[in-house]
Amino acid sequence: VVLPTAATLAAARKVPDASTSSGTRYTVRRGDTLSGIAQRHGTTVSRLKSLNGMRSDRLVAGKTIRVR
């Protein structure tokens, strides 16, 4: 029996990015955090908050945010 590694599980959770004229977007999934999204996309929490006009760190599952 082969068990999945943490990297395999993380890759399976990643939602494909959608490139748009306004940059790359990511659809928030249940359990996501700004720090986790920032790390996966090579950016910072501050940058994500700035791109999306966010004041708090709260995310809503199903919402699409800009990541680049």
PDB file with SEQRES, HELIX, SHEET and CRYST1 records, atoms N, CA, C and O in Angstrom:
SEQRES   1 A   68  VAL VAL LEU PRO THR ALA ALA THR LEU ALA ALA ALA ARG          
SEQRES   2 A   68  LYS VAL PRO ASP ALA SER THR SER SER GLY THR ARG TYR          
SEQRES   3 A   68  THR VAL ARG ARG GLY ASP THR LEU SER GLY ILE ALA GLN          
SEQRES   4 A   68  ARG HIS GLY THR THR VAL SER ARG LEU LYS SER LEU ASN          
SEQRES   5 A   68  GLY MET ARG SER ASP ARG LEU VAL ALA GLY LYS THR ILE          
SEQRES   6 A   68  ARG VAL ARG                                                  
HELIX    1 AA1 ALA A    6  ARG A   13  1                                   8    
HELIX    2 AA2 LEU A   34  ARG A   40  1                                   7    
HELIX    3 AA3 VAL A   45  LEU A   51  1                                   7    
SHEET    1 AA1 3 ALA A  18  THR A  20  0                                        
SHEET    2 AA1 3 GLY A  23  THR A  27 -1                                        
SHEET    3 AA1 3 THR A  64  ARG A  66 -1                                        
CRYST1    1.000    1.000    1.000  90.00  90.00  90.00 P 1           1          
ATOM      1  N   VAL A   1       0.848  -1.175   0.000  1.00  0.00           N  
ATOM      2  CA  VAL A   1       0.000   0.000   0.000  1.00  0.00           C  
ATOM      3  C   VAL A   1       0.889   1.231   0.000  1.00  0.00           C  
ATOM      4  O   VAL A   1       1.786   1.361   0.832  1.00  0.00           O  
ATOM      5  N   VAL A   2       0.634   2.134  -0.937  1.00  0.00           N  
ATOM      6  CA  VAL A   2       1.396   3.370  -1.027  1.00  0.00           C  
ATOM      7  C   VAL A   2       0.514   4.509  -0.535  1.00  0.00           C  
ATOM      8  O   VAL A   2      -0.567   4.749  -1.071  1.00  0.00           O  
ATOM      9  N   LEU A   3       0.987   5.201   0.484  1.00  0.00           N  
ATOM     10  CA  LEU A   3       0.245   6.331   1.031  1.00  0.00           C  
ATOM     11  C   LEU A   3       0.718   7.618   0.368  1.00  0.00           C  
ATOM     12  O   LEU A   3       1.901   7.751   0.058  1.00  0.00           O  
ATOM     13  N   PRO A   4      -0.185   8.563   0.147  1.00  0.00           N  
ATOM     14  CA  PRO A   4       0.215   9.821  -0.473  1.00  0.00           C  
ATOM     15  C   PRO A   4       1.086  10.643   0.470  1.00  0.00           C  
ATOM     16  O   PRO A   4       0.902  10.625   1.687  1.00  0.00           O  
ATOM     17  N   THR A   5       2.023  11.353  -0.110  1.00  0.00           N  
ATOM     18  CA  THR A   5       2.885  12.241   0.675  1.00  0.00           C  
ATOM     19  C   THR A   5       2.190  13.582   0.850  1.00  0.00           C  
ATOM     20  O   THR A   5       1.184  13.862   0.198  1.00  0.00           O  
ATOM     21  N   ALA A   6       2.728  14.399   1.728  1.00  0.00           N  
ATOM     22  CA  ALA A   6       2.172  15.734   1.946  1.00  0.00           C  
ATOM     23  C   ALA A   6       2.207  16.543   0.650  1.00  0.00           C  
ATOM     24  O   ALA A   6       1.272  17.288   0.355  1.00  0.00           O  
ATOM     25  N   ALA A   7       3.278  16.396  -0.119  1.00  0.00           N  
ATOM     26  CA  ALA A   7       3.392  17.134  -1.381  1.00  0.00           C  
ATOM     27  C   ALA A   7       2.329  16.686  -2.375  1.00  0.00           C  
ATOM     28  O   ALA A   7       1.759  17.512  -3.089  1.00  0.00           O  
ATOM     29  N   THR A   8       2.058  15.385  -2.425  1.00  0.00           N  
ATOM     30  CA  THR A   8       1.039  14.860  -3.325  1.00  0.00           C  
ATOM     31  C   THR A   8      -0.337  15.392  -2.940  1.00  0.00           C  
ATOM     32  O   THR A   8      -1.119  15.797  -3.801  1.00  0.00           O  
ATOM     33  N   LEU A   9      -0.625  15.388  -1.646  1.00  0.00           N  
ATOM     34  CA  LEU A   9      -1.912  15.901  -1.173  1.00  0.00           C  
ATOM     35  C   LEU A   9      -2.057  17.389  -1.472  1.00  0.00           C  
ATOM     36  O   LEU A   9      -3.125  17.843  -1.882  1.00  0.00           O  
ATOM     37  N   ALA A  10      -0.977  18.150  -1.264  1.00  0.00           N  
ATOM     38  CA  ALA A  10      -1.029  19.590  -1.540  1.00  0.00           C  
ATOM     39  C   ALA A  10      -1.266  19.845  -3.022  1.00  0.00           C  
ATOM     40  O   ALA A  10      -2.039  20.733  -3.379  1.00  0.00           O  
ATOM     41  N   ALA A  11      -0.617  19.085  -3.881  1.00  0.00           N  
ATOM     42  CA  ALA A  11      -0.794  19.257  -5.321  1.00  0.00           C  
ATOM     43  C   ALA A  11      -2.218  18.920  -5.738  1.00  0.00           C  
ATOM     44  O   ALA A  11      -2.782  19.574  -6.616  1.00  0.00           O  
ATOM     45  N   ALA A  12      -2.794  17.913  -5.120  1.00  0.00           N  
ATOM     46  CA  ALA A  12      -4.157  17.506  -5.459  1.00  0.00           C  
ATOM     47  C   ALA A  12      -5.172  18.559  -5.025  1.00  0.00           C  
ATOM     48  O   ALA A  12      -6.222  18.696  -5.651  1.00  0.00           O  
ATOM     49  N   ARG A  13      -4.875  19.297  -3.971  1.00  0.00           N  
ATOM     50  CA  ARG A  13      -5.786  20.332  -3.466  1.00  0.00           C  
ATOM     51  C   ARG A  13      -5.751  21.591  -4.305  1.00  0.00           C  
ATOM     52  O   ARG A  13      -6.712  22.361  -4.307  1.00  0.00           O  
ATOM     53  N   LYS A  14      -4.663  21.811  -5.015  1.00  0.00           N  
ATOM     54  CA  LYS A  14      -4.505  23.062  -5.744  1.00  0.00           C  
ATOM     55  C   LYS A  14      -5.529  23.159  -6.865  1.00  0.00           C  
ATOM     56  O   LYS A  14      -5.693  22.240  -7.667  1.00  0.00           O  
ATOM     57  N   VAL A  15      -6.205  24.286  -6.898  1.00  0.00           N  
ATOM     58  CA  VAL A  15      -7.165  24.546  -7.961  1.00  0.00           C  
ATOM     59  C   VAL A  15      -6.395  25.202  -9.101  1.00  0.00           C  
ATOM     60  O   VAL A  15      -5.607  26.116  -8.860  1.00  0.00           O  
ATOM     61  N   PRO A  16      -6.603  24.760 -10.317  1.00  0.00           N  
ATOM     62  CA  PRO A  16      -5.897  25.376 -11.430  1.00  0.00           C  
ATOM     63  C   PRO A  16      -6.172  26.875 -11.496  1.00  0.00           C  
ATOM     64  O   PRO A  16      -7.299  27.324 -11.286  1.00  0.00           O  
ATOM     65  N   ASP A  17      -5.135  27.629 -11.790  1.00  0.00           N  
ATOM     66  CA  ASP A  17      -5.271  29.069 -11.914  1.00  0.00           C  
ATOM     67  C   ASP A  17      -5.920  29.398 -13.243  1.00  0.00           C  
ATOM     68  O   ASP A  17      -5.768  28.674 -14.227  1.00  0.00           O  
ATOM     69  N   ALA A  18      -6.628  30.478 -13.250  1.00  0.00           N  
ATOM     70  CA  ALA A  18      -7.226  30.963 -14.484  1.00  0.00           C  
ATOM     71  C   ALA A  18      -6.571  32.296 -14.815  1.00  0.00           C  
ATOM     72  O   ALA A  18      -6.673  33.250 -14.045  1.00  0.00           O  
ATOM     73  N   SER A  19      -5.911  32.362 -15.940  1.00  0.00           N  
ATOM     74  CA  SER A  19      -5.292  33.616 -16.340  1.00  0.00           C  
ATOM     75  C   SER A  19      -6.326  34.494 -17.022  1.00  0.00           C  
ATOM     76  O   SER A  19      -7.077  34.047 -17.889  1.00  0.00           O  
ATOM     77  N   THR A  20      -6.346  35.738 -16.613  1.00  0.00           N  
ATOM     78  CA  THR A  20      -7.260  36.698 -17.199  1.00  0.00           C  
ATOM     79  C   THR A  20      -6.470  37.934 -17.566  1.00  0.00           C  
ATOM     80  O   THR A  20      -5.281  38.025 -17.260  1.00  0.00           O  
ATOM     81  N   SER A  21      -7.108  38.882 -18.214  1.00  0.00           N  
ATOM     82  CA  SER A  21      -6.421  40.105 -18.584  1.00  0.00           C  
ATOM     83  C   SER A  21      -6.007  40.891 -17.347  1.00  0.00           C  
ATOM     84  O   SER A  21      -5.099  41.719 -17.418  1.00  0.00           O  
ATOM     85  N   SER A  22      -6.661  40.641 -16.212  1.00  0.00           N  
ATOM     86  CA  SER A  22      -6.316  41.355 -14.985  1.00  0.00           C  
ATOM     87  C   SER A  22      -5.338  40.566 -14.120  1.00  0.00           C  
ATOM     88  O   SER A  22      -5.086  40.954 -12.980  1.00  0.00           O  
ATOM     89  N   GLY A  23      -4.781  39.469 -14.631  1.00  0.00           N  
ATOM     90  CA  GLY A  23      -3.815  38.689 -13.879  1.00  0.00           C  
ATOM     91  C   GLY A  23      -4.303  37.281 -13.620  1.00  0.00           C  
ATOM     92  O   GLY A  23      -5.281  36.826 -14.214  1.00  0.00           O  
ATOM     93  N   THR A  24      -3.610  36.595 -12.725  1.00  0.00           N  
ATOM     94  CA  THR A  24      -3.953  35.227 -12.393  1.00  0.00           C  
ATOM     95  C   THR A  24      -4.921  35.217 -11.227  1.00  0.00           C  
ATOM     96  O   THR A  24      -4.779  35.983 -10.273  1.00  0.00           O  
ATOM     97  N   ARG A  25      -5.910  34.335 -11.319  1.00  0.00           N  
ATOM     98  CA  ARG A  25      -6.927  34.256 -10.288  1.00  0.00           C  
ATOM     99  C   ARG A  25      -6.905  32.872  -9.653  1.00  0.00           C  
ATOM    100  O   ARG A  25      -6.477  31.895 -10.268  1.00  0.00           O  
ATOM    101  N   TYR A  26      -7.375  32.809  -8.411  1.00  0.00           N  
ATOM    102  CA  TYR A  26      -7.429  31.567  -7.660  1.00  0.00           C  
ATOM    103  C   TYR A  26      -8.778  31.498  -6.961  1.00  0.00           C  
ATOM    104  O   TYR A  26      -9.217  32.476  -6.357  1.00  0.00           O  
ATOM    105  N   THR A  27      -9.431  30.356  -7.039  1.00  0.00           N  
ATOM    106  CA  THR A  27     -10.702  30.168  -6.347  1.00  0.00           C  
ATOM    107  C   THR A  27     -10.417  29.574  -4.975  1.00  0.00           C  
ATOM    108  O   THR A  27      -9.839  28.493  -4.857  1.00  0.00           O  
ATOM    109  N   VAL A  28     -10.830  30.293  -3.948  1.00  0.00           N  
ATOM    110  CA  VAL A  28     -10.588  29.896  -2.566  1.00  0.00           C  
ATOM    111  C   VAL A  28     -11.371  28.627  -2.250  1.00  0.00           C  
ATOM    112  O   VAL A  28     -12.547  28.501  -2.594  1.00  0.00           O  
ATOM    113  N   ARG A  29     -10.696  27.692  -1.590  1.00  0.00           N  
ATOM    114  CA  ARG A  29     -11.326  26.441  -1.172  1.00  0.00           C  
ATOM    115  C   ARG A  29     -11.386  26.392   0.339  1.00  0.00           C  
ATOM    116  O   ARG A  29     -10.620  27.064   1.029  1.00  0.00           O  
ATOM    117  N   ARG A  30     -12.296  25.595   0.838  1.00  0.00           N  
ATOM    118  CA  ARG A  30     -12.444  25.428   2.277  1.00  0.00           C  
ATOM    119  C   ARG A  30     -11.100  25.011   2.876  1.00  0.00           C  
ATOM    120  O   ARG A  30     -10.452  24.089   2.379  1.00  0.00           O  
ATOM    121  N   GLY A  31     -10.689  25.686   3.933  1.00  0.00           N  
ATOM    122  CA  GLY A  31      -9.433  25.366   4.606  1.00  0.00           C  
ATOM    123  C   GLY A  31      -8.249  26.173   4.120  1.00  0.00           C  
ATOM    124  O   GLY A  31      -7.186  26.136   4.740  1.00  0.00           O  
ATOM    125  N   ASP A  32      -8.404  26.905   3.023  1.00  0.00           N  
ATOM    126  CA  ASP A  32      -7.306  27.747   2.525  1.00  0.00           C  
ATOM    127  C   ASP A  32      -7.012  28.878   3.498  1.00  0.00           C  
ATOM    128  O   ASP A  32      -7.896  29.347   4.215  1.00  0.00           O  
ATOM    129  N   THR A  33      -5.763  29.305   3.510  1.00  0.00           N  
ATOM    130  CA  THR A  33      -5.350  30.489   4.262  1.00  0.00           C  
ATOM    131  C   THR A  33      -4.616  31.416   3.316  1.00  0.00           C  
ATOM    132  O   THR A  33      -4.086  30.981   2.294  1.00  0.00           O  
ATOM    133  N   LEU A  34      -4.585  32.689   3.657  1.00  0.00           N  
ATOM    134  CA  LEU A  34      -3.840  33.632   2.822  1.00  0.00           C  
ATOM    135  C   LEU A  34      -2.366  33.254   2.754  1.00  0.00           C  
ATOM    136  O   LEU A  34      -1.746  33.352   1.695  1.00  0.00           O  
ATOM    137  N   SER A  35      -1.805  32.824   3.877  1.00  0.00           N  
ATOM    138  CA  SER A  35      -0.386  32.469   3.868  1.00  0.00           C  
ATOM    139  C   SER A  35      -0.125  31.254   2.978  1.00  0.00           C  
ATOM    140  O   SER A  35       0.886  31.208   2.277  1.00  0.00           O  
ATOM    141  N   GLY A  36      -1.015  30.285   2.998  1.00  0.00           N  
ATOM    142  CA  GLY A  36      -0.854  29.110   2.144  1.00  0.00           C  
ATOM    143  C   GLY A  36      -0.975  29.450   0.667  1.00  0.00           C  
ATOM    144  O   GLY A  36      -0.196  28.969  -0.157  1.00  0.00           O  
ATOM    145  N   ILE A  37      -1.955  30.283   0.339  1.00  0.00           N  
ATOM    146  CA  ILE A  37      -2.142  30.709  -1.055  1.00  0.00           C  
ATOM    147  C   ILE A  37      -0.933  31.519  -1.507  1.00  0.00           C  
ATOM    148  O   ILE A  37      -0.424  31.319  -2.610  1.00  0.00           O  
ATOM    149  N   ALA A  38      -0.475  32.429  -0.659  1.00  0.00           N  
ATOM    150  CA  ALA A  38       0.688  33.266  -0.993  1.00  0.00           C  
ATOM    151  C   ALA A  38       1.918  32.399  -1.255  1.00  0.00           C  
ATOM    152  O   ALA A  38       2.646  32.629  -2.220  1.00  0.00           O  
ATOM    153  N   GLN A  39       2.148  31.417  -0.408  1.00  0.00           N  
ATOM    154  CA  GLN A  39       3.301  30.540  -0.561  1.00  0.00           C  
ATOM    155  C   GLN A  39       3.234  29.755  -1.864  1.00  0.00           C  
ATOM    156  O   GLN A  39       4.239  29.635  -2.566  1.00  0.00           O  
ATOM    157  N   ARG A  40       2.064  29.221  -2.196  1.00  0.00           N  
ATOM    158  CA  ARG A  40       1.924  28.439  -3.435  1.00  0.00           C  
ATOM    159  C   ARG A  40       2.110  29.291  -4.687  1.00  0.00           C  
ATOM    160  O   ARG A  40       2.500  28.781  -5.737  1.00  0.00           O  
ATOM    161  N   HIS A  41       1.831  30.588  -4.574  1.00  0.00           N  
ATOM    162  CA  HIS A  41       1.909  31.452  -5.746  1.00  0.00           C  
ATOM    163  C   HIS A  41       3.115  32.385  -5.731  1.00  0.00           C  
ATOM    164  O   HIS A  41       3.215  33.290  -6.560  1.00  0.00           O  
ATOM    165  N   GLY A  42       4.024  32.166  -4.796  1.00  0.00           N  
ATOM    166  CA  GLY A  42       5.261  32.939  -4.761  1.00  0.00           C  
ATOM    167  C   GLY A  42       5.050  34.417  -4.479  1.00  0.00           C  
ATOM    168  O   GLY A  42       5.704  35.265  -5.086  1.00  0.00           O  
ATOM    169  N   THR A  43       4.154  34.726  -3.575  1.00  0.00           N  
ATOM    170  CA  THR A  43       3.896  36.117  -3.230  1.00  0.00           C  
ATOM    171  C   THR A  43       3.760  36.234  -1.720  1.00  0.00           C  
ATOM    172  O   THR A  43       4.085  35.294  -0.995  1.00  0.00           O  
ATOM    173  N   THR A  44       3.288  37.370  -1.242  1.00  0.00           N  
ATOM    174  CA  THR A  44       3.138  37.579   0.198  1.00  0.00           C  
ATOM    175  C   THR A  44       1.677  37.812   0.551  1.00  0.00           C  
ATOM    176  O   THR A  44       0.858  38.136  -0.309  1.00  0.00           O  
ATOM    177  N   VAL A  45       1.366  37.642   1.820  1.00  0.00           N  
ATOM    178  CA  VAL A  45       0.009  37.909   2.297  1.00  0.00           C  
ATOM    179  C   VAL A  45      -0.323  39.385   2.068  1.00  0.00           C  
ATOM    180  O   VAL A  45      -1.433  39.714   1.650  1.00  0.00           O  
ATOM    181  N   SER A  46       0.622  40.261   2.337  1.00  0.00           N  
ATOM    182  CA  SER A  46       0.396  41.700   2.133  1.00  0.00           C  
ATOM    183  C   SER A  46       0.047  42.008   0.682  1.00  0.00           C  
ATOM    184  O   SER A  46      -0.848  42.806   0.406  1.00  0.00           O  
ATOM    185  N   ARG A  47       0.754  41.375  -0.232  1.00  0.00           N  
ATOM    186  CA  ARG A  47       0.500  41.587  -1.667  1.00  0.00           C  
ATOM    187  C   ARG A  47      -0.891  41.073  -2.054  1.00  0.00           C  
ATOM    188  O   ARG A  47      -1.615  41.741  -2.792  1.00  0.00           O  
ATOM    189  N   LEU A  48      -1.265  39.888  -1.558  1.00  0.00           N  
ATOM    190  CA  LEU A  48      -2.600  39.350  -1.857  1.00  0.00           C  
ATOM    191  C   LEU A  48      -3.681  40.293  -1.343  1.00  0.00           C  
ATOM    192  O   LEU A  48      -4.652  40.579  -2.044  1.00  0.00           O  
ATOM    193  N   LYS A  49      -3.506  40.771  -0.124  1.00  0.00           N  
ATOM    194  CA  LYS A  49      -4.503  41.669   0.464  1.00  0.00           C  
ATOM    195  C   LYS A  49      -4.592  42.962  -0.344  1.00  0.00           C  
ATOM    196  O   LYS A  49      -5.686  43.479  -0.568  1.00  0.00           O  
ATOM    197  N   SER A  50      -3.461  43.479  -0.777  1.00  0.00           N  
ATOM    198  CA  SER A  50      -3.441  44.696  -1.576  1.00  0.00           C  
ATOM    199  C   SER A  50      -4.116  44.492  -2.936  1.00  0.00           C  
ATOM    200  O   SER A  50      -4.918  45.322  -3.362  1.00  0.00           O  
ATOM    201  N   LEU A  51      -3.793  43.400  -3.610  1.00  0.00           N  
ATOM    202  CA  LEU A  51      -4.382  43.103  -4.920  1.00  0.00           C  
ATOM    203  C   LEU A  51      -5.901  42.980  -4.862  1.00  0.00           C  
ATOM    204  O   LEU A  51      -6.601  43.292  -5.826  1.00  0.00           O  
ATOM    205  N   ASN A  52      -6.400  42.520  -3.714  1.00  0.00           N  
ATOM    206  CA  ASN A  52      -7.820  42.226  -3.586  1.00  0.00           C  
ATOM    207  C   ASN A  52      -8.584  43.205  -2.703  1.00  0.00           C  
ATOM    208  O   ASN A  52      -9.757  42.986  -2.400  1.00  0.00           O  
ATOM    209  N   GLY A  53      -7.922  44.288  -2.289  1.00  0.00           N  
ATOM    210  CA  GLY A  53      -8.577  45.303  -1.468  1.00  0.00           C  
ATOM    211  C   GLY A  53      -9.095  44.739  -0.151  1.00  0.00           C  
ATOM    212  O   GLY A  53     -10.161  45.129   0.323  1.00  0.00           O  
ATOM    213  N   MET A  54      -8.338  43.822   0.434  1.00  0.00           N  
ATOM    214  CA  MET A  54      -8.766  43.163   1.660  1.00  0.00           C  
ATOM    215  C   MET A  54      -8.192  43.875   2.881  1.00  0.00           C  
ATOM    216  O   MET A  54      -7.032  44.289   2.885  1.00  0.00           O  
ATOM    217  N   ARG A  55      -9.019  44.010   3.915  1.00  0.00           N  
ATOM    218  CA  ARG A  55      -8.553  44.572   5.182  1.00  0.00           C  
ATOM    219  C   ARG A  55      -8.266  43.473   6.195  1.00  0.00           C  
ATOM    220  O   ARG A  55      -7.374  43.615   7.031  1.00  0.00           O  
ATOM    221  N   SER A  56      -9.018  42.376   6.124  1.00  0.00           N  
ATOM    222  CA  SER A  56      -8.819  41.287   7.081  1.00  0.00           C  
ATOM    223  C   SER A  56      -8.190  40.095   6.366  1.00  0.00           C  
ATOM    224  O   SER A  56      -8.021  40.088   5.147  1.00  0.00           O  
ATOM    225  N   ASP A  57      -7.850  39.090   7.170  1.00  0.00           N  
ATOM    226  CA  ASP A  57      -7.268  37.865   6.618  1.00  0.00           C  
ATOM    227  C   ASP A  57      -8.333  36.814   6.331  1.00  0.00           C  
ATOM    228  O   ASP A  57      -8.004  35.682   5.975  1.00  0.00           O  
ATOM    229  N   ARG A  58      -9.575  37.166   6.477  1.00  0.00           N  
ATOM    230  CA  ARG A  58     -10.661  36.203   6.317  1.00  0.00           C  
ATOM    231  C   ARG A  58     -10.936  35.903   4.839  1.00  0.00           C  
ATOM    232  O   ARG A  58     -11.039  36.808   4.011  1.00  0.00           O  
ATOM    233  N   LEU A  59     -11.049  34.621   4.540  1.00  0.00           N  
ATOM    234  CA  LEU A  59     -11.355  34.169   3.185  1.00  0.00           C  
ATOM    235  C   LEU A  59     -12.708  33.483   3.173  1.00  0.00           C  
ATOM    236  O   LEU A  59     -13.159  32.946   4.185  1.00  0.00           O  
ATOM    237  N   VAL A  60     -13.351  33.509   2.009  1.00  0.00           N  
ATOM    238  CA  VAL A  60     -14.643  32.854   1.840  1.00  0.00           C  
ATOM    239  C   VAL A  60     -14.487  31.810   0.740  1.00  0.00           C  
ATOM    240  O   VAL A  60     -14.104  32.128  -0.386  1.00  0.00           O  
ATOM    241  N   ALA A  61     -14.794  30.549   1.086  1.00  0.00           N  
ATOM    242  CA  ALA A  61     -14.703  29.472   0.103  1.00  0.00           C  
ATOM    243  C   ALA A  61     -15.594  29.782  -1.089  1.00  0.00           C  
ATOM    244  O   ALA A  61     -16.740  30.203  -0.931  1.00  0.00           O  
ATOM    245  N   GLY A  62     -15.051  29.569  -2.289  1.00  0.00           N  
ATOM    246  CA  GLY A  62     -15.796  29.820  -3.513  1.00  0.00           C  
ATOM    247  C   GLY A  62     -15.500  31.175  -4.132  1.00  0.00           C  
ATOM    248  O   GLY A  62     -15.769  31.386  -5.315  1.00  0.00           O  
ATOM    249  N   LYS A  63     -14.952  32.093  -3.351  1.00  0.00           N  
ATOM    250  CA  LYS A  63     -14.623  33.409  -3.879  1.00  0.00           C  
ATOM    251  C   LYS A  63     -13.348  33.328  -4.710  1.00  0.00           C  
ATOM    252  O   LYS A  63     -12.426  32.586  -4.370  1.00  0.00           O  
ATOM    253  N   THR A  64     -13.299  34.081  -5.785  1.00  0.00           N  
ATOM    254  CA  THR A  64     -12.114  34.132  -6.632  1.00  0.00           C  
ATOM    255  C   THR A  64     -11.314  35.369  -6.261  1.00  0.00           C  
ATOM    256  O   THR A  64     -11.857  36.470  -6.161  1.00  0.00           O  
ATOM    257  N   ILE A  65     -10.000  35.171  -6.054  1.00  0.00           N  
ATOM    258  CA  ILE A  65      -9.129  36.293  -5.725  1.00  0.00           C  
ATOM    259  C   ILE A  65      -8.013  36.399  -6.748  1.00  0.00           C  
ATOM    260  O   ILE A  65      -7.668  35.420  -7.409  1.00  0.00           O  
ATOM    261  N   ARG A  66      -7.456  37.588  -6.872  1.00  0.00           N  
ATOM    262  CA  ARG A  66      -6.296  37.801  -7.744  1.00  0.00           C  
ATOM    263  C   ARG A  66      -5.053  37.385  -6.989  1.00  0.00           C  
ATOM    264  O   ARG A  66      -4.918  37.689  -5.804  1.00  0.00           O  
ATOM    265  N   VAL A  67      -4.142  36.694  -7.653  1.00  0.00           N  
ATOM    266  CA  VAL A  67      -2.895  36.284  -7.024  1.00  0.00           C  
ATOM    267  C   VAL A  67      -1.668  36.859  -7.706  1.00  0.00           C  
ATOM    268  O   VAL A  67      -0.568  36.774  -7.161  1.00  0.00           O  
ATOM    269  N   ARG A  68      -1.829  37.445  -8.888  1.00  0.00           N  
ATOM    270  CA  ARG A  68      -0.715  38.109  -9.593  1.00  0.00           C  
ATOM    271  C   ARG A  68      -1.240  39.297 -10.347  1.00  0.00           C  
ATOM    272  O   ARG A  68      -0.474  39.997 -11.008  1.00  0.00           O  
TER     273      ARG A  68                                                      
END                                                                             
